[in-house]
Amino acid sequence: MCPKENLNDITVKIFKAFDVELSVGDIDTAHRLPAMDKSQAPAAVVRLLSRNKRNDLLDRIHATRKRITSLDIGVSGTISQ
């Protein structure tokens, strides 16, 4: 996590990587959890205004079995393994 990190933008990029439309206005809140293991990036929690958007993303992930990395969305660190 870096001080200039914008979890809303990262979330939109993740959705876009899976070809699911999402705007920053669809996000209710996004924040990091405290890190238990300092060698790893802390987990992020994102709450969307619509459960349908979340389900669209999860359906797309399960259907495609696509894996993305930080390089796919232009940030440092690993997003999905």
MOBEL-V71784 format. One record per backbone hydrogen bond with DSSP energy under -0.5 kcal/mol. NH is the residue of the N-H (numbers start at 1). CO is the residue of the C=O. If there is no record, write none. Layout:
nh=NH co=CO
nh=NH co=CO
//
This chain:
nh=5 co=2
nh=7 co=5
nh=10 co=6
nh=11 co=7
nh=12 co=8
nh=13 co=9
nh=14 co=10
nh=15 co=11
nh=16 co=12
nh=17 co=13
nh=18 co=14
nh=18 co=15
nh=19 co=16
nh=20 co=15
nh=26 co=23
nh=27 co=24
nh=28 co=26
nh=28 co=47
nh=29 co=47
nh=31 co=45
nh=33 co=43
nh=38 co=36
nh=40 co=37
nh=45 co=31
nh=47 co=29
nh=48 co=46
nh=49 co=26
nh=54 co=50
nh=55 co=51
nh=56 co=52
nh=57 co=53
nh=58 co=54
nh=59 co=55
nh=60 co=56
nh=61 co=57
nh=62 co=58
nh=63 co=59
nh=64 co=60
nh=65 co=61
nh=70 co=77
nh=72 co=69
nh=73 co=69
nh=73 co=70
nh=74 co=70
nh=75 co=70
nh=80 co=68
//
